Amino acid sequence: MSQTTRLMVVFVLIIVVAVSLVGYGTYAYGRKVGYDSGYQKAQSDVKAQQEALAKKATEEAAKAANPFKAADNPLQNVADPLEKTKNILNPFQ
């Protein structure tokens, strides 16, 4: 092999190694910045959603178990038995 051929082979090998290192560095940086940070963000989002659902369920359970809450009037639709008497005895109507 001549010296120029050896020089070309060494030069091509250096370029291949350099391109491989740059490619791997780009992959590692992209994984760190993209995938890992996205995964962490997704985990925090899921945790926040679970906490919100737990808080909502707790509040609903507390409301359901509260015996002093303002309920609808059970006699709201019952006719007033004295309405007819009031109408008869009221002279200003």
C-alpha positions as CSV (number, residue, x, y, z in Angstrom):
1,M,0.0,0.0,0.0
2,S,1.3,3.4,-0.8
3,Q,1.5,6.2,1.7
4,T,-1.4,8.2,0.1
5,T,-3.6,5.1,0.3
6,R,-2.7,4.6,4.0
7,L,-3.3,8.3,4.6
8,M,-6.8,8.1,2.9
9,V,-7.7,5.0,5.0
10,V,-6.7,6.7,8.2
11,F,-8.5,9.9,7.2
12,V,-11.7,8.0,6.4
13,L,-11.5,6.1,9.8
14,I,-11.0,9.4,11.6
15,I,-14.1,10.9,9.9
16,V,-16.2,7.7,10.6
17,V,-15.2,7.8,14.3
18,A,-15.9,11.6,14.5
19,V,-19.3,11.2,12.9
20,S,-20.1,8.3,15.2
21,L,-19.1,10.3,18.3
22,V,-21.2,13.3,17.2
23,G,-24.1,11.0,16.4
24,Y,-24.0,9.3,19.8
25,G,-23.6,12.7,21.5
26,T,-26.6,14.1,19.7
27,Y,-28.6,10.9,20.6
28,A,-27.6,11.1,24.3
29,Y,-28.3,14.9,24.5
30,G,-31.7,14.4,22.8
31,R,-32.6,11.6,25.1
32,K,-31.7,13.7,28.2
33,V,-33.5,16.8,27.0
34,G,-36.4,15.2,25.2
35,Y,-37.4,11.8,26.5
36,D,-36.2,12.0,30.1
37,S,-37.7,15.5,30.8
38,G,-40.9,14.5,29.0
39,Y,-41.2,11.4,31.1
40,Q,-40.6,13.4,34.3
41,K,-43.2,15.9,33.3
42,A,-45.7,13.1,32.5
43,Q,-45.1,11.6,35.9
44,S,-45.7,14.9,37.7
45,D,-48.9,15.5,35.6
46,V,-50.2,12.1,36.6
47,K,-49.4,12.7,40.2
48,A,-51.2,16.1,40.1
49,Q,-54.2,14.5,38.5
50,Q,-54.4,11.8,41.1
51,E,-54.1,14.3,43.9
52,A,-56.9,16.4,42.4
53,L,-59.1,13.4,42.1
54,A,-58.4,12.3,45.6
55,K,-59.2,15.8,46.9
56,K,-62.4,16.0,44.9
57,A,-63.5,12.5,46.2
58,T,-62.8,13.5,49.7
59,E,-64.8,16.7,49.4
60,E,-67.7,14.9,47.9
61,A,-67.6,12.2,50.6
62,A,-67.6,14.9,53.3
63,K,-70.6,16.7,51.7
64,A,-72.5,13.4,51.4
65,A,-71.8,12.5,55.1
66,N,-72.7,15.9,56.4
67,P,-76.1,15.6,58.3
68,F,-76.4,19.4,58.7
69,K,-76.3,20.3,55.1
70,A,-79.1,22.5,53.7
71,A,-81.6,20.0,52.3
72,D,-84.7,20.7,50.2
73,N,-87.9,21.3,52.1
74,P,-89.7,18.0,52.3
75,L,-93.1,19.8,52.6
76,Q,-92.5,22.1,49.7
77,N,-95.1,20.5,47.4
78,V,-97.7,19.7,50.1
79,A,-100.8,21.8,50.0
80,D,-101.4,24.2,52.9
81,P,-104.5,23.0,54.8
82,L,-105.2,26.5,56.1
83,E,-105.0,28.2,52.7
84,K,-108.7,28.1,52.1
85,T,-109.4,29.4,55.6
86,K,-106.9,32.3,55.2
87,N,-108.6,33.3,51.9
88,I,-112.0,33.3,53.5
89,L,-111.0,35.2,56.7
90,N,-108.9,37.8,54.9
91,P,-111.2,40.7,54.1
92,F,-108.5,42.6,52.1
93,Q,-108.0,40.2,49.3
